[in-house]
């Protein structure tokens, strides 16, 4: 990659490390970090808290709000970094459309066994471990024609951050 994208989304299923790695990247670039989950409407949060997976209709308003916020941040700060599951190609295309500019996706790919271990060891405000199966079933890997990179994130946070930094030429 020759030039750093203005909007970078660290993506993947619950437990892959997107918040941690996204925050590391933002810190390295000295820009604010956006936790995409904060843009979920209350009904989405409640649905997930009750162990019910989101459907496409639930995601569009969330993705629109997040995308517009990232565009605004990029305009104000030159760069915006966020964590967002962005599980389907259609979601990633929608994010890019709503942001009004190219978005670069850093997909943190983690083995099921490692995801189960991580999710089992943590407490999340509203994302129960029971939703991992639905997220894995929904996940569509980045296609070769998408702007982004897939990184094996089974290793330590430091290893994953090094791989992401290398992919972004940081």
C-alpha positions as CSV (number, residue, x, y, z in Angstrom):
1,X,0.0,0.0,0.0
2,X,1.5,3.3,-1.1
3,X,-0.7,5.8,0.8
4,X,-2.5,5.3,4.1
5,X,-6.3,5.2,3.6
6,X,-8.3,7.9,5.3
7,X,-10.8,5.4,6.7
8,X,-9.6,2.1,8.1
9,X,-12.0,-0.5,9.7
10,X,-10.6,-3.4,11.7
11,X,-13.2,-6.1,11.1
12,X,-14.1,-9.6,12.1
13,X,-16.3,-11.7,14.4
14,X,-16.7,-11.2,18.2
15,X,-13.5,-12.0,20.0
16,X,-11.1,-11.5,17.1
17,X,-9.4,-8.5,18.7
18,X,-10.8,-5.7,16.4
19,X,-11.2,-3.2,19.3
20,X,-7.7,-3.9,20.7
21,X,-5.9,-3.8,17.3
22,X,-8.0,-0.8,16.1
23,X,-7.1,1.1,19.2
24,X,-3.4,0.2,18.7
25,X,-3.5,1.5,15.1
26,X,-5.2,4.7,16.1
27,X,-2.7,5.3,18.9
28,X,0.2,4.7,16.5
29,X,-1.3,7.2,14.1
30,X,-2.2,9.6,16.9
31,X,-5.9,9.8,15.9
32,X,-9.0,8.9,17.9
33,X,-10.4,5.4,17.8
34,X,-14.1,4.7,17.1
35,X,-15.8,1.6,18.6
36,X,-18.4,0.8,16.0
37,X,-20.7,-0.9,18.5
38,X,-21.4,2.5,20.1
39,X,-23.4,3.4,17.0
40,X,-25.9,0.5,17.4
41,X,-29.4,1.7,18.2
42,X,-30.8,0.6,21.6
43,X,-33.1,-2.0,19.9
44,X,-30.0,-3.8,18.4
45,X,-28.2,-3.8,21.7
46,X,-31.3,-5.3,23.5
47,X,-31.7,-7.9,20.8
48,X,-28.1,-9.1,21.1
49,X,-28.2,-8.9,24.9
50,X,-31.1,-11.3,24.7
51,X,-29.0,-13.7,22.6
52,X,-30.8,-13.0,19.3
53,X,-28.6,-12.4,16.3
54,X,-29.1,-9.2,14.2
55,X,-30.6,-9.4,10.8
56,X,-29.8,-7.2,7.8
57,X,-32.6,-4.8,8.6
58,X,-31.1,-4.2,12.0
59,X,-27.7,-3.4,10.6
60,X,-28.4,-0.8,7.9
61,X,-29.2,2.2,10.2
62,X,-26.2,1.3,12.4
63,X,-23.8,1.0,9.5
64,X,-25.1,4.3,8.0
65,X,-24.5,6.2,11.2
66,X,-21.1,4.7,11.7
67,X,-20.1,5.4,8.1
68,X,-21.1,9.0,8.2
69,X,-19.3,9.5,11.5
70,X,-16.1,8.0,10.1
71,X,-16.3,10.3,7.0
72,X,-16.7,13.3,9.3
73,X,-13.7,12.2,11.5
74,X,-11.6,11.7,8.4
75,X,-12.5,15.2,7.2
76,X,-11.6,16.7,10.6
77,X,-8.5,14.7,11.4
78,X,-7.2,13.3,8.1
79,X,-7.8,9.7,9.2
80,X,-10.5,7.6,11.0
81,X,-9.9,4.2,12.6
82,X,-12.8,2.0,13.8
83,X,-13.7,-1.5,14.9
84,X,-16.8,-2.9,13.1
85,X,-17.7,-6.5,12.5
86,X,-18.5,-5.8,8.7
87,X,-19.3,-9.4,8.3
88,X,-20.8,-9.4,4.8
89,X,-19.5,-8.0,1.5
90,X,-22.8,-6.1,1.2
91,X,-22.2,-4.4,4.6
92,X,-18.7,-3.4,3.5
93,X,-20.0,-2.1,0.2
94,X,-22.7,-0.1,2.1
95,X,-20.2,1.3,4.6
96,X,-18.0,2.5,1.7
97,X,-21.0,4.0,-0.1
98,X,-22.3,5.8,3.0
99,X,-18.8,7.0,4.0
100,X,-18.6,8.6,0.5
101,X,-15.0,7.5,0.0
102,X,-12.9,4.4,-0.1
103,X,-12.6,2.4,3.1
104,X,-9.8,-0.1,3.8
105,X,-10.7,-3.2,5.8
106,X,-8.3,-5.1,8.0
107,X,-9.9,-8.5,8.6
108,X,-8.7,-10.3,11.7
109,X,-9.1,-14.0,10.9
110,X,-9.1,-16.2,14.0
111,X,-9.6,-20.0,14.3
112,X,-12.9,-21.1,15.8
113,X,-11.0,-22.8,18.7
114,X,-9.2,-19.6,19.6
115,X,-12.4,-17.5,19.2
116,X,-14.2,-19.8,21.6
117,X,-11.4,-19.5,24.1
118,X,-11.3,-15.7,23.9
119,X,-15.1,-15.2,24.0
120,X,-15.3,-17.7,26.9
121,X,-12.8,-15.7,29.0
122,X,-14.3,-12.3,28.5
123,X,-17.4,-10.4,29.5
124,X,-19.1,-8.2,27.0
125,X,-21.8,-5.7,27.8
126,X,-24.3,-7.3,25.4
127,X,-22.6,-9.8,23.1
128,X,-23.0,-13.3,24.6
129,X,-20.8,-16.1,23.5
130,X,-23.9,-17.8,22.1
131,X,-23.9,-15.4,19.1
132,X,-20.5,-16.6,17.9
133,X,-22.0,-19.3,15.7
134,X,-24.3,-16.9,13.9
135,X,-21.5,-14.5,13.3
136,X,-19.3,-17.2,11.9
137,X,-22.2,-18.3,9.7
138,X,-22.7,-14.8,8.4
139,X,-19.0,-14.0,7.8
140,X,-17.9,-13.5,4.2
141,X,-14.2,-13.3,3.8
142,X,-12.7,-10.3,1.9
143,X,-12.8,-10.8,-1.9
144,X,-9.7,-10.2,-3.9
145,X,-11.4,-7.1,-5.5
146,X,-12.1,-5.5,-2.1
147,X,-9.8,-2.9,-0.5
148,X,-8.3,-4.6,2.5
149,X,-6.2,-7.3,3.9
150,X,-6.8,-10.5,5.9
151,X,-4.5,-11.2,8.8
152,X,-4.2,-14.4,10.8
153,X,-4.9,-13.1,14.3
154,X,-4.6,-16.4,16.3
155,X,-1.3,-15.1,17.9
156,X,-0.7,-12.5,20.6
157,X,-2.0,-8.9,20.4
158,X,1.6,-7.8,19.7
159,X,2.0,-10.3,16.8
160,X,-1.4,-9.2,15.3
161,X,-0.5,-5.5,15.7
162,X,2.8,-6.1,13.9
163,X,1.1,-7.8,11.0
164,X,-1.5,-5.1,10.7
165,X,1.2,-2.4,10.9
166,X,3.1,-4.1,8.2
167,X,0.0,-4.4,6.0
168,X,-0.7,-0.7,6.5
169,X,3.0,0.4,6.1
170,X,2.9,2.1,9.5
